[in-house]
Amino acid sequence: MSLRTGTIGRPRPSTAARLAALGAALAFVVAACSSSATPAPSTAPAESAAPTSAPATAAPSAEASQTACTAPSSPVTATLILDYLPNAVHVPIYNALAKGYYKDAGIDLKIETPTSTSDTIKLMAAGKADFGITSMLDFLTTYQQDPSIKIFSAVEQSPLGSIVGFQKTGITRPKDLEGKLVGVTGVPSDLAALNSIVAYDGGDPTKVENITIGFNAVQNVVSGAVQAAIGFWNSEGVQLQAMEPTFIFRLDEYGAPTYPELVMFTRNEYLDKNACLTQAFVDATAKGYEDMVANPDAALQTLIDATQGLALNETKAQLDVLMPVFKGDAPAYGHVDMNALQAYLDWAKKAGILDMSNPPTDFATDGFTAAQ
């Protein structure tokens, strides 16, 4: 059976078309210190202090990390574009915002929510956002088109991708997906995850049918429109488990190494001109994480209060399963592990997902989180 594709719900452009557009857009990126995009409901007040140190952007030296930053005379606006709709993985950010940690660091933070996962890269390319969150694969796929962006922090330390569905379908292992219809959102990382998981279990990915369903994995699984869907085990997996017995095939349980699924990135030119602000952003977010660990319920409430449509109990269940992987075995929250990135590149090449020879230091820095 040949691989079949289709669309349910919101249509998506082809991967090739989107990547070509993104590459062209990124080629015309200019540095921007503020955003003209419309902010999300939550914003941070004016600054009251400035960060005291900042690293260099590629391989920060001891001298650079000791360089004092000058306090700005007025609040510095910075815009963060999320990877997806606000959810439990973003609690450290919303907690830091509510507690005033960005304000204390001299940052007037605006949070933007994308309408699709490709919006993050597009807004960054257009200079409409200063910081972005995206998946590792989507970042690297874009980086190959134009290396003008760089990872500076990890949102968490584990692959979140998975294949989810109800056990009543009779699917007990990834190989059973042969001949079944699996929903994907339309981003490159979805098909990569699907193919990798099925192949690792001895199945033939070309015999798995897929259809684009946008961000509607739960609805399509529940309705029976698909027998399984690509989703985050910490989000869609938790939602489905609350309804009835669910199978969850996690990417890291089927061959993938430990690596951060979601990363924070910005433009190289922005890093060069705003190292102090970037350091302040990283440090304030780390404080939001530390407070979350100390009082998860209070931190979760900051997300609920700042957004609309999130159910407290469901989001709490998602946060509970995420708690162990926010920091994982890293020395600090947000730490960028170059060895983990290299392991990801090696695995992705072997799995036929991505063939990239650049060393991690070309597209990522651990200097900002090393300062914590």
C-alpha positions in Angstrom: 0.0 0.0 0.0 1.4 3.4 -0.9 1.4 6.3 1.6 -1.8 8.3 1.1 -2.1 11.9 2.2 -5.1 14.2 2.6 -6.6 17.0 4.6 -9.1 17.2 7.4 -9.9 20.6 8.9 -7.5 23.5 8.4 -5.5 23.0 5.1 -1.7 23.4 5.2 0.7 24.3 2.4 3.1 21.5 1.4 6.3 21.1 3.3 8.4 22.1 0.3 6.4 25.2 -0.3 6.6 26.2 3.4 10.3 25.6 3.7 11.0 27.6 0.5 8.9 30.5 1.7 10.6 30.4 5.1 14.1 30.3 3.6 13.3 33.3 1.4 11.9 35.2 4.3 14.8 34.4 6.6 17.2 35.7 3.9 15.8 39.2 4.4 15.8 39.2 8.2 16.8 42.4 9.9 17.5 43.0 13.5 14.7 44.2 15.6 14.6 45.2 19.2 10.9 45.6 19.5 7.8 44.1 18.0 4.9 45.6 16.1 2.9 42.4 16.5 -0.3 42.4 18.6 0.5 41.2 22.1 -1.3 38.4 23.9 -3.4 39.3 26.9 -0.5 39.0 29.3 2.3 41.6 29.4 5.0 42.5 31.8 5.2 46.0 33.3 8.1 48.4 33.0 11.6 47.4 34.0 13.0 48.1 37.4 16.5 46.5 37.0 18.9 45.3 34.4 20.9 42.1 34.2 24.4 42.2 35.5 26.2 40.0 33.0 25.8 38.6 29.5 27.8 35.9 27.6 28.9 36.1 24.0 26.6 34.4 21.5 28.5 31.5 20.0 31.0 30.4 22.7 30.9 33.0 25.5 34.2 33.7 27.1 34.8 34.2 30.8 35.6 37.8 30.0 32.3 38.3 28.2 30.3 36.8 31.0 31.8 39.3 33.4 31.0 42.3 31.3 28.4 44.5 33.1 25.3 45.5 31.2 24.1 49.0 31.3 20.6 49.6 32.6 18.3 50.9 29.9 16.7 54.3 30.6 13.2 52.9 29.7 11.5 49.5 29.5 12.9 47.3 26.7 10.1 45.6 24.8 10.7 42.0 23.7 8.2 39.7 21.9 8.1 36.0 22.4 6.1 33.9 19.8 5.1 30.5 21.2 5.2 27.2 19.4 1.6 26.5 19.8 -1.5 27.5 21.9 -0.6 28.2 25.5 -0.4 25.0 27.5 1.4 23.4 30.5 4.8 23.5 28.9 4.6 27.3 29.0 3.9 27.5 32.7 7.5 28.7 33.6 7.1 31.6 31.2 3.6 32.7 32.3 4.6 32.3 36.0 7.7 34.5 35.5 5.4 37.1 33.7 2.9 37.1 36.6 5.5 37.3 39.3 7.1 40.3 37.6 10.5 38.6 37.0 10.7 40.0 33.4 9.7 43.4 34.8 12.5 43.1 37.4 14.9 42.3 34.6 14.0 45.4 32.6 11.9 43.6 30.0 8.4 44.5 28.8 7.5 41.0 27.5 4.8 40.5 25.0 3.6 36.9 24.3 2.2 36.0 20.9 0.2 32.8 20.1 0.6 31.4 16.6 -2.3 30.2 14.5 0.0 27.5 13.1 3.4 26.1 14.0 4.9 27.8 10.9 3.9 31.2 12.2 6.8 31.2 14.7 9.5 31.1 12.0 7.5 33.5 9.8 7.2 36.2 12.5 10.8 35.8 13.4 11.8 36.2 9.8 9.7 39.3 9.4 11.2 40.9 12.5 7.8 40.8 14.2 9.2 38.8 17.2 12.5 38.7 19.1 12.3 35.2 20.6 10.6 32.1 19.4 9.8 28.6 20.5 9.8 25.8 18.0 10.5 22.1 17.8 14.1 20.9 17.3 13.5 19.4 13.9 11.5 22.4 12.6 14.3 24.7 13.8 17.0 22.6 12.1 15.1 22.2 8.9 14.7 26.0 8.7 18.3 26.5 9.7 19.4 24.5 6.7 17.7 27.1 4.5 19.3 30.1 6.1 21.7 29.9 9.1 20.7 33.3 10.6 19.0 31.9 13.7 20.4 30.3 16.9 19.1 28.2 19.8 19.9 29.8 23.2 17.7 27.9 25.6 15.8 24.6 26.0 12.1 24.7 27.1 12.4 21.1 28.4 14.8 18.2 28.0 12.9 15.4 26.4 11.3 14.4 23.1 7.5 15.1 23.4 6.4 13.6 20.1 4.4 10.5 20.1 1.7 8.5 18.3 -1.6 8.3 20.3 -4.9 6.6 19.9 -7.5 4.5 21.6 -6.7 0.9 22.5 -10.1 -0.2 21.2 -8.7 0.1 17.6 -6.7 -3.1 18.3 -3.4 -1.2 17.8 -0.9 -2.5 20.4 2.5 -1.6 18.8 3.7 0.8 16.1 4.0 -1.9 13.5 0.2 -2.3 13.8 -0.2 1.1 12.2 0.4 -0.5 8.8 -2.8 -0.1 6.8 -4.2 2.4 9.3 -4.9 6.1 8.9 -2.8 8.4 11.1 -3.5 12.1 11.5 -0.6 14.6 11.3 -0.6 18.4 11.9 1.3 19.2 8.7 4.7 20.2 10.0 7.9 18.3 8.9 8.6 16.8 12.3 5.3 14.9 12.3 6.0 12.6 9.4 9.6 12.2 10.7 8.3 11.0 14.1 5.7 8.7 12.5 8.2 7.1 10.1 10.9 6.7 12.8 8.6 5.1 15.4 7.1 2.6 12.9 10.4 1.7 11.4 12.1 1.2 14.8 9.3 -1.4 15.6 10.0 -3.3 12.4 7.1 -1.8 10.4 7.1 -0.3 7.0 6.3 3.4 7.1 5.2 3.5 3.5 2.3 1.2 4.4 1.0 3.7 6.9 -1.6 6.2 5.5 -1.5 9.8 6.8 -3.8 12.7 6.6 -3.4 16.3 7.7 -5.7 17.3 10.5 -4.1 20.4 11.9 -4.2 20.8 15.6 -7.2 18.5 16.0 -5.7 15.2 17.0 -8.0 14.6 20.0 -11.2 15.4 18.1 -10.2 13.2 15.1 -9.2 10.2 17.3 -12.4 10.5 19.3 -14.6 10.8 16.2 -12.9 7.8 14.6 -11.8 9.9 11.6 -8.3 8.5 12.2 -7.1 5.4 14.1 -4.1 7.3 15.5 -2.5 10.7 15.5 0.8 12.4 16.0 0.6 14.4 19.2 2.5 15.3 22.3 2.3 12.6 25.0 2.1 15.4 27.6 -0.9 17.0 25.9 -3.0 15.0 23.5 -1.9 11.8 25.2 -3.1 13.0 28.6 -6.4 14.3 27.1 -7.2 10.9 25.5 -6.2 8.9 28.6 -8.8 10.9 30.6 -11.5 9.5 28.2 -10.7 5.8 27.8 -7.7 3.4 27.6 -5.1 4.9 25.2 -1.9 3.7 23.6 1.0 6.2 23.5 4.1 5.4 21.5 6.7 7.9 22.6 9.5 8.8 20.3 12.2 8.3 22.9 10.9 4.8 23.6 11.3 3.9 20.0 14.9 4.7 19.1 15.2 8.5 19.6 17.9 9.8 22.1 17.2 12.3 24.9 17.0 15.8 23.4 14.9 18.9 24.0 11.8 18.8 21.9 11.1 22.5 22.2 13.8 25.1 22.1 14.0 28.9 22.3 15.8 30.7 19.5 16.4 34.1 18.0 18.3 35.7 15.1 22.1 35.9 15.3 22.0 39.6 14.7 19.6 40.1 17.5 21.9 38.1 19.9 24.9 40.2 18.8 23.0 43.4 19.7 21.0 42.2 22.7 23.1 39.7 24.6 22.2 41.4 27.9 18.5 41.4 27.2 18.7 37.8 26.2 20.5 36.8 29.3 17.9 38.7 31.4 15.1 36.9 29.6 16.7 33.5 30.2 17.3 34.3 33.9 13.8 35.5 34.5 12.3 32.4 32.9 14.5 30.2 35.1 13.1 32.0 38.1 9.6 31.2 36.8 10.6 27.6 36.6 12.1 27.5 40.1 8.9 29.0 41.6 6.9 26.5 39.7 8.8 23.6 41.2 8.3 25.1 44.7 4.5 25.7 44.1 3.2 24.0 41.0 -0.5 24.8 41.7 0.1 28.5 42.1 2.3 28.6 38.9 -0.3 26.7 37.0 -2.9 29.3 38.0 -0.9 32.1 36.4 -1.3 30.3 33.0 -5.0 29.7 33.6 -5.6 33.3 34.5 -3.7 34.7 31.5 -5.3 32.6 28.9 -8.8 31.4 27.8 -10.2 28.0 27.3 -7.8 25.9 29.4 -9.4 23.5 31.9 -7.7 23.5 35.2 -7.8 19.8 36.0 -6.7 18.8 32.5 -3.9 21.3 32.3 -2.8 20.2 35.8 -2.6 16.6 34.6 -0.4 17.7 31.7 1.9 19.7 34.0 2.3 16.8 36.4 3.7 14.5 33.6 6.0 17.4 32.4 7.5 18.2 35.8 10.3 15.5 35.5 11.4 16.6 32.0 11.4 20.4 32.4 15.0 20.2 33.7 15.7 16.5 33.5 19.3 15.7 34.3 20.5 19.2 33.1 22.6 21.3 35.5 20.1 24.2 35.1 16.7 24.9 33.7 17.0 25.8 30.0 20.5 24.3 29.6 21.5 23.5 26.0 23.4 20.2 26.0 25.7 20.1 23.0 26.2 16.4 23.4 22.5 15.8 23.3 22.2 17.9 20.2 24.9 15.9 18.5 23.2 12.7 19.5 20.0 14.0 17.9 21.9 14.8 14.7 23.4 11.4 14.6 20.1 9.7 15.2 18.2 11.9 12.7 20.7 11.1 10.0 20.6 7.4 10.7 16.8 7.4 10.7 16.8 9.3 7.4 15.1 12.3 9.0 17.8 14.9 8.6 21.2 15.0 7.1 23.2 17.8 8.6 27.0 18.0 9.1 27.1 21.2 11.1 28.4 20.8 14.7 25.9 22.0 17.4 28.0 25.1 18.1 27.1 26.4 14.7 23.4 26.7 15.5 23.2 26.7 19.3 24.9 28.2 22.4 24.9 27.1 26.0 26.4 30.4 27.2 23.2 32.0 28.4 22.0 29.1 30.6 25.6 28.4 31.8 25.5 31.7 33.6 22.8 30.6 36.0 
